[in-house]
Amino acid sequence: MKRQLNFFAALATVMGTMIGGGAFFKIANISALTHNAWLSIIVWPFAGFITLMAGLSIAELASIYPKDGGPVRYLEEIYGPKVAFLFGWSLIIVYYPANIAALSIVFATQLKEIPHFKDLSTTVIALIVMLAILLINWIGSKLSGQVQKITLVIKLLPIAAIIIFALFYSGPNQLAGAPAPKIASASGAMAFGQALLAVLFAYDGWLSIGNLASEIKNPAKTLAQAIIWGLFGVTIIYTLLNWSYVRVIPWSKVVGNQTTALLTAKKLFGSVGGTLVATGILVSVFGAINGHLLLGSRMPYVLGKEKKLPAANFFSKLNSKTIVPTNSMIFECVIATIMIFSGTFDSLTNMLVYVSWIFSILLFLGVLILRKKQPDLLRPYKTPWYPIPPILGICGALFIVVTTTLTQPLLSLTGILLTLSGWPVYVYVQKKNRT
């Protein structure tokens, strides 16, 4: 495929894929888990720090292996094809379709807050917006890349407006007198762990930028820069945005409330301004869905091209006119459609984050392994303050995986079983290829 995406397009894809439904809707889930206003704010920079440590580490792998496949390629080079395939399978079956489905549900839920659309079916709206994004990506990666740039700029407008107006808000400070957070106890640590898992969905998506390596100009340098600057910028945005919610809206109206962002906008700008901000939120979610389909459709394409999937020729086929993997796009949307009918926003997002962080532990370890086994390997970018970032990334990921396994065993088991379902597929394909 053509190299037509520059640094800004890569940065827009990183930030645009991350900033979506989580920025506006996860506060409901987090506040219900922590039951503390300050803790619901503190968890955002904490998650951002863990993610930044991950970004500093994996950017080194991206610079060493600037090839299609992203994290799957890194795992294959370090651990071999079996581990890499299971991760690729989990991305195809769980991660990308769950993201597309969850964000489509969020888009529909938010749209129904606008009076003209309140009587429409959430499922129907979710399916329509997903099909619209499929059409955009079908036309070509240049258009979908432009959509990422435009929606990133538009989505930052309501975020910036909420943050700035909250800073100068003359109404009562709802944080005044809020109790201090308590996480020293076992129950407090567990609640914080669950909140951290929920928050990390909002930070998710940046790792997949490696899937576009063959379409990015100077990928060895551009990938690392886009990952690091994207994560740093998003951490600041998220922390200030969620501070704004809790600063303006009474805590009792924040806990478990999916319309907290809309209530904040109406409080700051009135009903008309609130509607405009709600429109900006819809654009934000739309851009995030577009980013996940843009990145997600490349994974089955790459595995198909390398004959690692059944019906490999189907997945590796490119549209003769637009040179994009339309069959892979359709496949991801079919799975997302099933999830739209069967799942909810929080359950889908928690499962995909849980599975992705299991493999993230292997990626962080991979940085340490390569430094030891191949010290002379060409590294256009080296992780600063090595080995602190990968070690901190491992610790943070272990905390997330362990607390989730203990507190949400059914969700954890479902994610693991879906991932392991790729094992018989791998064995079948290997046998078929040998034959």
C-alpha positions in Angstrom: 0.0 0.0 0.0 1.1 3.6 -0.6 3.0 5.7 2.0 0.7 8.7 2.1 0.3 9.3 5.9 2.6 12.0 7.5 3.4 12.7 11.1 0.2 14.8 11.7 -2.0 12.0 10.2 -0.3 9.5 12.4 -0.7 11.7 15.5 -4.3 12.4 14.6 -4.9 8.6 14.3 -3.3 8.0 17.7 -5.2 10.8 19.5 -8.3 10.5 17.4 -8.6 6.7 18.1 -8.1 7.3 21.8 -10.3 10.3 22.3 -13.8 8.9 21.8 -16.5 7.5 24.0 -14.3 7.0 27.0 -13.6 10.7 27.4 -17.3 11.5 27.8 -18.9 8.4 29.2 -16.5 6.5 31.4 -16.9 8.9 34.3 -20.2 7.2 35.0 -18.7 3.8 35.5 -15.6 5.1 37.3 -17.6 7.2 39.8 -19.8 4.2 40.6 -16.7 2.1 41.3 -14.7 4.6 43.4 -17.6 6.4 45.2 -15.1 9.2 45.7 -14.8 12.5 43.6 -11.0 12.9 44.0 -10.3 9.3 43.3 -12.4 9.6 40.1 -10.0 12.3 39.0 -6.7 10.9 40.2 -7.2 7.6 38.4 -6.9 9.4 35.0 -3.3 10.7 35.3 -2.4 7.4 37.0 -3.7 5.5 34.0 -2.0 8.0 31.7 1.4 7.5 33.4 1.1 3.7 33.0 0.1 4.1 29.4 3.0 6.6 28.8 5.5 4.1 30.2 4.0 1.6 27.8 4.3 4.0 25.0 8.0 4.9 25.8 8.8 1.2 25.7 6.8 0.0 22.7 7.9 2.9 20.6 11.3 1.3 20.6 9.8 -1.9 19.2 7.9 0.2 16.6 11.2 1.8 15.4 12.9 -1.6 15.2 10.1 -3.3 13.3 8.3 -0.6 11.3 6.2 -3.2 9.4 2.6 -4.0 8.9 1.1 -5.9 11.8 2.2 -3.6 14.6 2.3 -5.4 18.0 1.6 -8.8 16.4 4.8 -8.3 14.4 6.8 -7.4 17.5 5.6 -10.5 19.3 6.4 -12.7 16.4 10.0 -11.4 16.2 10.5 -11.9 19.9 8.4 -15.0 20.9 7.6 -16.8 17.6 4.5 -17.2 15.5 2.3 -19.1 18.0 2.1 -16.2 20.6 1.8 -13.6 17.8 -1.1 -15.4 16.2 -3.0 -15.7 19.4 -2.7 -11.9 19.9 -3.6 -11.2 16.3 -6.6 -13.5 16.8 -7.7 -11.7 20.0 -7.5 -8.4 18.1 -9.6 -9.7 15.2 -12.2 -11.5 17.3 -12.4 -9.3 20.5 -10.5 -6.1 20.4 -11.4 -4.2 17.2 -15.0 -5.4 16.8 -15.7 -4.8 20.6 -14.3 -1.2 20.2 -16.4 -0.6 17.1 -19.6 -2.0 18.7 -19.1 -0.3 22.1 -18.5 3.1 20.5 -21.4 2.7 18.1 -23.6 2.0 21.1 -22.2 5.2 22.8 -22.9 7.2 19.6 -26.5 6.0 19.5 -27.0 6.6 23.3 -25.7 10.2 23.0 -27.7 10.9 19.8 -30.9 10.0 21.6 -30.2 12.8 24.1 -31.1 15.2 21.3 -34.9 15.6 21.3 -35.4 14.8 17.6 -33.8 11.4 17.9 -35.0 10.2 21.3 -37.6 7.8 20.0 -35.2 6.0 17.6 -33.8 2.5 18.4 -30.4 2.5 19.9 -29.5 -0.6 18.0 -30.6 0.8 14.6 -28.6 4.0 15.1 -25.5 2.0 16.1 -25.8 -0.1 13.0 -26.3 2.9 10.7 -23.3 4.8 12.0 -21.1 1.7 11.7 -22.2 1.2 8.1 -21.5 4.9 7.3 -18.0 4.5 8.6 -17.6 1.3 6.6 -18.5 3.2 3.5 -15.9 6.0 4.3 -13.2 3.4 4.7 -14.3 1.5 1.6 -13.6 4.7 -0.5 -10.0 4.7 0.6 -7.4 5.2 3.4 -6.8 8.8 2.2 -10.4 9.8 2.9 -10.5 7.9 6.2 -7.2 9.6 7.2 -8.7 13.0 6.4 -11.7 12.1 8.5 -9.4 11.4 11.4 -7.7 14.8 11.0 -11.0 16.7 10.7 -12.8 14.9 13.6 -9.7 15.3 15.8 -9.9 19.1 15.4 -13.7 19.2 15.9 -13.7 16.8 18.9 -11.0 19.0 20.6 -13.3 22.0 20.4 -16.0 20.9 22.9 -13.3 19.4 25.2 -11.4 22.7 25.1 -14.6 24.7 25.7 -15.6 22.6 28.7 -12.1 22.8 30.3 -11.7 26.5 29.8 -15.2 27.5 31.0 -14.9 25.1 34.0 -11.6 26.9 35.0 -13.5 30.2 35.1 -16.8 28.9 36.3 -18.3 31.2 38.9 -20.8 28.7 40.3 -20.2 26.6 43.4 -17.1 24.4 43.4 -18.6 20.9 43.8 -15.1 19.5 44.8 -15.0 21.8 47.9 -15.2 19.6 50.9 -15.1 16.3 49.0 -13.6 13.6 51.1 -10.0 12.5 50.6 -9.5 9.2 48.6 -8.8 6.0 50.5 -7.0 3.2 48.6 -4.8 1.8 51.4 -7.3 -1.0 52.3 -7.7 -4.2 50.3 -11.3 -3.2 49.2 -10.0 0.3 48.3 -7.2 -1.2 46.1 -9.7 -3.5 44.4 -12.1 -0.7 43.6 -9.2 1.4 42.3 -8.1 -1.5 40.1 -11.6 -1.8 38.6 -11.7 1.9 38.0 -8.2 1.8 36.4 -9.4 -0.9 34.0 -12.4 1.2 33.1 -10.2 4.3 32.5 -7.7 2.4 30.4 -10.3 1.9 27.7 -10.2 5.7 27.2 -6.5 5.4 26.7 -6.7 2.5 24.4 -6.1 2.4 20.6 -2.6 4.0 20.3 -0.8 0.6 20.0 -2.6 -0.2 16.8 -0.9 2.7 14.9 1.8 0.1 14.0 -0.8 -1.6 11.7 -0.4 1.4 9.3 3.4 1.1 9.1 3.4 0.5 5.3 1.2 3.6 4.8 3.2 6.0 7.0 6.1 8.1 5.6 9.4 7.4 7.4 7.7 4.9 9.9 10.8 4.2 12.0 10.8 7.8 13.2 7.2 8.9 12.8 5.6 6.0 14.7 7.6 6.6 17.9 6.9 10.4 17.8 3.2 10.0 17.2 2.9 7.5 20.0 4.7 9.5 22.6 3.3 12.9 21.8 -0.2 11.5 21.4 -0.2 9.8 24.8 1.3 12.8 26.6 -1.4 15.1 25.1 -4.3 12.8 25.8 -3.3 12.3 29.4 -3.4 16.1 30.0 -6.7 16.4 28.2 -8.4 13.6 30.1 -7.3 14.7 33.5 -8.5 18.3 33.0 -11.8 17.2 31.3 -12.8 14.8 34.2 -11.8 17.5 36.7 -14.2 19.8 34.9 -17.1 17.4 35.3 -16.7 16.9 39.0 -15.9 20.6 39.5 -19.2 21.8 37.9 -21.7 19.0 38.6 -22.8 17.8 42.0 -21.3 14.5 42.9 -24.7 12.8 43.3 -25.5 13.6 39.7 -22.2 12.3 38.4 -22.3 8.8 39.9 -23.4 6.3 37.3 -24.8 9.0 35.0 -24.0 8.4 31.3 -25.0 12.0 30.5 -22.5 13.7 32.8 -20.7 15.4 29.9 -24.0 16.7 28.5 -25.1 18.0 31.9 -21.8 19.8 32.3 -22.1 21.4 28.9 -25.6 22.6 29.6 -24.5 24.0 33.0 -21.7 25.9 31.4 -23.3 27.0 28.1 -27.1 26.7 28.5 -29.4 24.5 26.4 -28.3 25.7 23.0 -24.6 25.6 23.8 -25.1 22.2 25.4 -26.6 20.9 22.1 -23.6 22.2 20.2 -21.2 20.5 22.6 -23.3 17.3 22.3 -22.8 17.5 18.6 -19.1 17.8 19.1 -19.2 14.7 21.3 -20.9 12.8 18.5 -18.2 13.9 16.1 -15.6 12.7 18.6 -17.1 9.2 18.9 -17.6 9.0 15.1 -13.9 9.7 14.6 -12.9 7.1 17.2 -15.1 4.4 15.4 -13.5 5.4 12.1 -10.0 5.0 13.6 -10.7 1.6 15.0 -12.1 0.3 11.7 -9.2 1.9 9.8 -6.6 0.2 12.0 -8.6 -3.0 12.7 -9.2 -3.9 9.1 -5.5 -4.1 8.5 -5.0 -7.0 11.0 -6.9 -9.7 9.2 -5.5 -8.4 5.9 -1.9 -8.8 7.2 -2.5 -12.3 8.6 -4.4 -13.3 5.4 -1.5 -12.0 3.3 0.9 -14.2 5.2 -1.4 -17.2 4.9 -2.1 -17.4 8.7 -5.9 -17.4 8.5 -8.4 -19.8 7.0 -9.7 -18.2 3.7 -6.5 -16.3 3.5 -7.1 -15.1 -0.1 -10.4 -13.6 1.0 -8.8 -11.5 3.8 -5.7 -10.5 1.8 -7.7 -9.2 -1.2 -7.5 -5.5 -1.8 -10.1 -3.4 -3.6 -8.8 -3.0 -7.2 -9.8 0.7 -7.3 -9.2 2.0 -3.7 -6.4 -0.4 -2.7 -8.0 -1.1 0.8 -8.8 -4.4 2.4 -12.6 -4.2 2.0 -13.2 -7.9 2.8 -11.4 -7.5 6.2 -13.5 -4.4 6.9 -16.7 -6.3 6.3 -15.6 -9.2 8.5 -14.8 -6.9 11.4 -18.2 -5.1 11.0 -20.0 -8.5 11.0 -18.5 -9.4 14.4 -19.2 -5.9 15.7 -22.8 -6.3 14.6 -23.2 -9.4 16.7 -21.6 -7.6 19.7 -24.0 -4.6 19.2 -26.9 -7.0 19.7 -25.4 -8.9 22.6 -23.2 -6.6 24.6 -23.1 -3.3 26.6 -20.6 -0.5 26.5 -18.9 -1.2 29.8 -18.8 -5.0 29.5 -17.4 -4.9 26.0 -14.7 -2.3 26.8 -13.6 -4.0 30.0 -13.1 -7.3 28.3 -11.1 -5.9 25.4 -8.8 -3.9 27.8 -8.2 -7.0 30.0 -7.1 -9.1 27.0 -4.9 -6.4 25.5 -3.0 -5.8 28.7 -2.2 -9.5 29.1 -0.3 -9.3 25.8 1.1 -5.9 26.7 3.1 -7.6 29.6 4.8 -9.7 26.9 5.6 -6.6 24.8 7.2 -4.8 27.8 9.2 -8.0 28.6 10.2 -8.0 24.9 12.0 -4.7 25.2 14.1 -6.1 28.0 14.7 -9.4 26.1 15.9 -7.7 22.9 18.2 -5.3 24.8 19.9 -8.3 26.4 19.9 -10.7 23.5 20.5 -8.3 20.6 22.2 -5.2 22.1 23.6 -4.2 18.6 20.2 -4.2 16.9 19.5 -1.0 15.0 17.2 1.2 17.2 16.2 4.5 15.5 14.5 5.3 18.8 15.6 4.1 22.3 13.4 4.0 25.4 14.6 6.9 27.7 15.5 6.1 31.3 15.8 2.4 30.4 14.9 0.0 32.1 12.4 2.0 34.2 9.6 2.5 31.7 9.2 -1.2 30.7 9.5 -2.3 34.4 6.8 0.2 35.5 4.7 -0.9 32.5 4.9 -4.5 33.6 4.0 -3.7 37.2 1.0 -1.6 36.1 -0.2 -4.3 33.7 0.1 -7.0 36.3 -2.0 -4.9 38.8 -4.7 -4.5 36.1 -4.8 -8.1 35.1 -4.7 -9.5 38.7 -7.4 -7.2 40.1 -9.6 -7.8 37.1 -9.3 -11.6 37.4 -10.2 -11.4 41.0 -13.1 -8.9 40.8 -14.6 -9.9 37.4 -13.8 -13.6 36.9 -16.6 -14.3 34.3 -15.5 -11.4 32.1 -11.8 -12.5 32.4 -12.7 -16.1 31.6 -14.7 -15.0 28.5 -11.8 -12.9 27.2 -9.3 -15.7 27.7 -11.5 -18.4 26.1 -12.1 -16.2 23.1 -8.4 -15.7 22.7 -7.6 -19.4 23.1 -10.2 -20.2 20.5 -7.5 -19.1 18.1 -5.3 -22.1 19.0 -7.3 -24.7 16.9 -7.4 -22.2 14.1 -3.6 -21.9 14.2 -3.1 -25.6 14.2 -5.6 -26.1 11.3 -3.9 -23.4 9.1 -0.4 -24.7 9.9 -1.5 -28.2 8.8 -3.2 -26.9 5.7 -0.1 -24.9 4.7 2.2 -27.9 5.1 -0.2 -30.0 3.0 
